[in-house]
């Protein structure tokens, strides 16, 4: 279960458009941060997406993705033009006739095919109408859902709701948050439901499965994110977006990870209930301005135990080790960070403030310096990116070493059993 939110230029301190997304997936569903170049494709070319083959477009844009290791599509995405996407599982009353495009595919297709937010919306709509939705969206098991999207560029943003072969899109006015539910009624600006008569059918009333929406606490998370955005506009910053992604409620000191039966926190941690076998395996903030685009990625799980690091489209990608898999991958940044994460949650109330103290100081330097490099040379940007990712990894290494010197034991019986299970499945040993 995920959360995405956006602030347009009329609501941000810098005038740029900021989009944030938490990729909440299965516990061992490692996120792979990667970049794909732009490409030209022949007439009639095809592309193999997660579950099927579809028609390719003539031009695809350069993209940076955060993608679950097993999928063609992505949880997090931005392109060279500043088009950024957050995708959400959405629950409809439609039944898939066959495997189609899945939620992850639509995120990637949007940033590959849209040079503007509007183009990305129209690309998604065309794919939905042609191929529908369908197919497994889960690393383990067989879990199908439909799609919600938040798509932004340097100037505007759209909410997109997709149900089966139907879709609707509505422009954002200032700030917007979406979660695992449909937001659009009869107030859409674009839709497959357009009939030429001027009347507008209520998308949510026709398609929403309200029971499944309630099971994942989508309304609670969506309202919380919107409340936090409204409180910070018109001076919203990248740090504000990071803080919202890390929100665990009005009283963080009282938050105890194993207690919530429903996944009701924006900063999602897995818990000992089947409805909570999900957590933030990665997170992204995009800063799209006329001067250039900065993509901030954690590339690690547990957003409140991670550091956002910068990426630029015209700078070299940092070394993150080999692409991670669903079991422990030696040398992978994502799996290395799990040595911090899975120890820290054993004593979360004590360790989170300590870890954030050092990580926040480092992150503040990155946030302050990165915008000034938009107009710098490729070499300077590349050096900065390399330095930020190196320093963040060194800070992580220091915490791993520190935690290895402490006692490691989860007192909550069911929570300990949950982690024992996932560590076994991930072939991940903690001593």
C-alpha positions in Angstrom: 0.0 0.0 0.0 1.4 3.4 -1.0 1.0 7.1 -0.7 1.8 9.8 -3.2 1.4 13.6 -3.0 2.3 16.7 -4.9 2.7 20.4 -4.4 2.6 22.8 -7.4 4.7 25.9 -7.8 2.0 28.0 -6.2 2.5 26.1 -3.0 6.2 25.6 -2.8 9.0 27.8 -1.5 11.1 27.6 -4.7 8.3 27.7 -7.2 9.2 24.2 -8.5 6.8 21.3 -8.6 7.5 18.7 -5.9 6.1 15.1 -6.0 6.7 12.5 -3.4 5.9 8.8 -3.3 6.4 6.0 -0.8 6.8 2.5 -2.4 5.1 0.2 0.1 5.6 -3.4 -1.0 6.3 -6.8 0.5 9.1 -7.0 3.1 11.7 -8.6 0.9 10.7 -6.9 -2.3 13.9 -5.1 -2.9 13.8 -1.8 -4.8 16.2 -1.3 -7.7 17.0 2.3 -8.6 18.1 2.5 -12.2 18.2 4.7 -15.3 17.2 3.9 -18.9 18.2 6.0 -21.9 15.8 7.6 -24.3 15.1 5.6 -27.5 13.7 5.7 -31.0 11.6 2.7 -32.1 10.5 1.5 -35.5 6.9 1.6 -36.7 5.1 -1.5 -35.5 7.7 -2.3 -32.7 6.5 -4.2 -29.6 7.5 -4.0 -26.0 7.2 -6.8 -23.4 5.8 -5.4 -20.2 5.3 -7.4 -16.9 2.7 -9.8 -18.2 2.1 -9.3 -21.9 3.4 -7.6 -25.1 2.0 -4.3 -26.2 2.7 -1.9 -29.0 5.7 0.4 -28.6 5.7 4.1 -29.3 8.1 5.9 -31.7 10.0 7.7 -28.9 10.6 6.9 -25.3 12.2 9.3 -22.9 15.1 8.9 -20.5 13.9 7.8 -17.2 15.0 7.1 -13.6 13.0 4.4 -11.8 12.6 2.8 -8.5 11.4 -0.7 -9.5 10.6 -3.9 -7.6 13.4 -6.2 -8.7 11.0 -8.7 -10.4 8.8 -6.4 -12.4 9.2 -4.6 -15.8 7.3 -1.7 -14.4 8.1 0.6 -11.5 6.9 2.0 -8.1 8.8 5.3 -8.6 9.5 7.2 -11.8 10.6 10.5 -13.3 11.8 11.4 -16.8 14.3 13.9 -18.3 11.5 16.5 -18.9 10.5 16.5 -15.2 7.4 14.3 -15.6 7.1 12.4 -12.3 4.7 9.7 -11.3 3.5 8.1 -8.1 1.3 5.0 -8.5 -1.2 3.4 -6.1 -3.0 0.2 -5.8 -6.7 1.0 -6.4 -9.6 -1.4 -5.8 -12.5 -1.5 -8.3 -15.5 -3.7 -8.9 -14.1 -4.7 -12.3 -12.9 -8.2 -13.1 -9.9 -8.7 -15.4 -10.7 -10.7 -18.5 -7.0 -11.5 -19.0 -3.5 -10.3 -18.1 -3.2 -6.7 -19.2 -1.1 -3.7 -18.0 -0.6 -3.7 -14.3 -0.2 -0.8 -11.9 3.6 -1.0 -12.0 3.6 -0.9 -15.8 1.5 2.2 -16.0 4.0 4.1 -13.8 6.8 3.3 -16.2 4.8 3.8 -19.4 3.7 7.2 -18.2 7.3 8.5 -17.7 8.6 6.7 -20.9 5.8 8.2 -23.1 4.9 11.6 -21.7 7.0 14.7 -22.3 4.4 16.6 -20.2 2.0 15.5 -17.5 -0.9 15.8 -20.0 0.9 13.6 -22.5 1.6 11.1 -19.8 -2.1 11.0 -18.8 -3.2 10.5 -22.4 -0.6 7.8 -22.9 -1.9 5.9 -19.8 -5.5 6.4 -21.0 -4.7 4.9 -24.5 -2.9 1.9 -23.0 -5.8 1.3 -20.5 -8.4 1.4 -23.3 -6.4 -0.8 -25.6 -5.2 -3.5 -23.2 -7.0 -3.1 -19.9 -5.5 -4.0 -16.5 -4.8 -7.4 -15.1 -2.1 -9.7 -13.8 -0.3 -10.3 -10.6 1.1 -7.2 -8.9 2.8 -9.0 -5.9 6.2 -10.6 -5.6 4.8 -13.6 -3.8 1.3 -15.0 -4.4 -1.2 -13.7 -6.8 -2.6 -10.2 -5.9 -4.4 -8.1 -8.5 -5.5 -4.6 -8.2 -6.3 -1.6 -10.4 -4.4 1.7 -10.5 -4.3 5.3 -9.2 -1.7 7.7 -10.4 -0.4 11.2 -9.5 1.4 12.6 -12.6 3.2 16.0 -12.5 5.6 18.0 -14.6 7.2 21.4 -14.2 3.9 23.3 -14.3 0.9 21.1 -13.6 -0.3 17.8 -12.2 -3.2 15.3 -12.6 -4.8 12.7 -10.5 -5.6 9.6 -12.6 -8.0 6.8 -11.6 -8.1 3.6 -13.6 -10.7 0.8 -13.3 -10.5 -2.1 -15.8 -10.5 -0.5 -19.3 -11.8 2.9 -18.0 -10.0 5.9 -16.6 -10.6 9.5 -15.5 -8.2 12.4 -14.8 -8.5 15.6 -12.9 -6.2 18.6 -12.7 -4.6 19.6 -9.4 -5.0 23.2 -8.2 -2.3 23.5 -5.6 -1.6 20.4 -3.5 -3.0 16.9 -3.7 -2.5 13.5 -1.9 -3.7 10.2 -3.1 -3.7 6.7 -1.5 -5.3 3.4 -2.2 -8.7 4.6 -3.3 -10.5 6.5 -6.0 -10.6 10.3 -5.7 -12.5 11.3 -8.8 -16.3 11.6 -8.9 -18.0 13.5 -11.7 -15.4 16.3 -11.5 -13.0 14.8 -14.1 -11.4 16.8 -16.8 -10.5 13.9 -19.1 -12.0 10.4 -19.1 -12.9 7.3 -21.1 -16.4 8.0 -19.9 -16.7 11.2 -22.0 -19.8 10.8 -24.1 -20.0 14.1 -26.0 -23.3 15.1 -24.3 -21.6 17.3 -21.7 -22.8 15.1 -18.8 -20.3 13.5 -16.6 -20.7 10.1 -15.0 -19.4 9.7 -11.4 -16.3 7.6 -11.7 -16.0 6.7 -8.1 -19.6 5.8 -7.7 -19.5 3.5 -10.6 -16.2 1.7 -9.9 -15.0 1.9 -6.3 -14.8 -1.1 -4.0 -15.3 0.7 -0.7 -14.8 -2.4 1.4 -11.3 -3.1 0.1 -10.4 0.6 0.4 -11.3 0.6 4.1 -9.3 -2.6 4.7 -6.1 -0.8 3.9 -6.9 2.5 5.7 -6.5 4.5 2.5 -8.8 7.3 3.6 -6.8 7.9 6.9 -3.5 8.1 5.1 -4.8 10.3 2.3 -6.4 12.7 4.7 -3.3 12.8 6.9 -1.0 13.7 4.0 -3.3 16.4 2.7 -3.6 17.9 6.2 0.2 18.1 6.4 0.5 19.6 2.9 -2.1 22.2 3.6 -0.4 23.2 6.9 2.9 23.9 5.0 1.7 25.7 1.9 2.7 28.1 0.3 6.2 27.5 1.5 6.6 23.7 0.9 10.1 22.4 0.6 11.8 19.2 -0.3 12.4 18.7 3.4 8.7 19.1 4.1 8.0 16.4 1.5 10.5 14.1 3.2 9.0 14.8 6.7 5.6 13.9 5.4 6.9 10.6 3.9 8.3 9.9 7.4 5.1 10.8 9.3 3.9 8.2 11.8 1.1 10.2 13.3 0.5 13.3 15.5 2.4 11.7 18.5 5.5 9.9 17.1 6.7 9.0 20.6 3.6 7.0 21.3 3.9 5.0 18.0 4.6 1.3 18.6 5.1 -0.5 15.3 3.5 -3.9 16.2 0.3 -2.3 17.5 -1.7 -1.1 14.5 -3.8 -3.8 12.8 -4.5 -1.6 9.8 -1.7 0.1 7.7 -2.7 3.6 8.7 0.7 5.4 8.8 2.2 7.2 5.8 5.6 6.0 6.9 4.6 2.3 6.7 6.3 -0.4 8.7 5.4 -4.0 8.4 3.6 -5.5 11.4 2.4 -8.8 12.7 -0.9 -8.9 10.9 -1.5 -10.2 7.4 -2.9 -6.8 6.4 0.4 -5.2 7.4 2.9 -7.5 5.7 4.0 -4.4 3.7 6.4 -1.6 4.3 8.2 1.3 2.5 10.9 -0.5 0.4 11.9 2.8 -1.2 10.8 6.4 -1.5 11.2 9.2 -4.0 10.9 13.0 -4.1 11.1 14.8 -7.4 12.0 18.5 -7.7 11.0 19.7 -11.3 12.0 23.2 -12.1 12.6 25.1 -15.4 16.4 25.1 -14.5 16.5 21.3 -14.2 15.2 18.2 -12.5 16.5 16.6 -9.2 15.4 13.1 -8.3 15.8 12.3 -4.6 15.8 8.5 -3.8 16.4 6.6 -0.7 17.1 3.4 -2.6 16.6 1.7 0.8 13.6 0.6 2.9 12.2 2.3 6.0 12.0 6.0 4.9 12.4 7.2 8.5 15.6 5.2 8.8 17.0 6.2 5.5 18.7 9.2 3.7 17.4 10.9 0.5 20.2 11.2 -2.0 20.2 13.3 -5.3 20.3 12.1 -8.9 20.5 14.3 -12.0 19.7 13.2 -15.6 22.9 14.5 -17.0 25.1 13.1 -14.2 26.6 9.7 -13.6 24.6 7.2 -11.5 26.2 6.3 -8.2 27.5 2.8 -7.3 24.7 0.9 -5.6 26.3 -2.5 -5.9 24.6 -5.3 -7.9 20.9 -5.1 -8.5 19.1 -6.6 -5.5 16.9 -9.7 -5.6 14.2 -11.1 -3.3 16.8 -12.8 -1.2 20.0 -11.4 0.3 22.3 -10.0 -2.5 25.9 -9.6 -1.4 27.2 -6.0 -2.1 23.7 -4.6 -2.8 23.0 -1.2 -1.1 19.4 -2.2 -0.5 20.3 -5.4 1.3 23.2 -3.8 3.2 20.7 -1.2 4.7 18.6 -4.0 5.9 21.3 -4.7 8.5 20.4 -1.3 9.9 16.7 -1.4 9.4 16.0 -4.9 10.8 18.0 -4.2 13.9 16.6 -0.7 14.5 13.0 -1.8 14.5 13.8 -4.0 17.5 14.2 -0.9 19.6 12.5 1.6 17.3 11.5 4.2 19.9 15.0 4.6 21.1 16.9 4.2 17.9 14.8 6.2 15.4 15.6 9.6 17.1 19.3 8.7 17.4 19.6 7.6 13.8 17.6 10.5 12.5 19.8 12.9 14.4 22.8 12.0 12.3 20.9 11.3 9.0 19.0 14.6 9.2 22.2 16.6 9.5 23.6 14.9 6.4 20.4 15.2 4.4 20.1 18.9 5.2 23.5 19.5 3.6 22.3 17.6 0.5 19.0 19.5 0.3 20.8 22.8 0.6 23.5 22.2 -2.0 21.7 20.3 -4.7 19.6 23.1 -6.3 22.6 25.2 -6.9 24.2 22.5 -9.0 21.4 22.5 -11.6 23.4 24.8 -13.9 26.8 23.3 -13.1 28.8 21.1 -15.4 28.1 17.4 -15.7 31.4 16.7 -14.0 30.5 18.8 -11.0 27.1 17.2 -10.7 28.5 13.7 -11.0 31.1 14.4 -8.3 28.4 15.8 -6.0 26.1 12.8 -6.6 29.0 10.4 -5.9 30.0 12.2 -2.8 26.4 12.3 -1.4 25.8 8.6 -1.9 29.2 7.7 -0.5 28.7 9.8 2.6 25.2 8.4 3.2 26.5 4.8 2.8 29.4 5.6 5.2 26.9 7.0 7.8 24.8 3.8 7.3 28.0 1.6 7.8 28.7 3.5 11.1 25.2 2.8 12.4 25.4 -0.9 11.3 28.7 -1.2 13.3 27.1 0.5 16.3 24.0 -1.7 16.2 26.1 -4.8 16.0 27.6 -3.9 19.3 24.2 -3.7 21.0 21.9 -6.5 22.0 19.5 -7.4 19.3 16.2 -8.9 20.4 12.5 -8.2 19.6 10.4 -8.6 22.7 7.0 -8.6 21.0 6.4 -12.4 20.3 4.3 -12.1 17.1 6.5 -9.3 15.7 9.6 -11.4 16.4 8.0 -14.4 14.7 7.2 -12.2 11.7 10.8 -11.1 11.3 12.1 -14.6 11.8 9.9 -15.7 8.9 10.8 -12.9 6.5 14.5 -13.2 7.3 14.4 -16.9 6.5 12.5 -16.3 3.3 15.0 -13.6 2.4 18.0 -15.9 3.3 19.1 -13.0 5.5 21.0 -13.8 8.6 21.3 -11.3 11.5 23.6 -12.2 14.4 
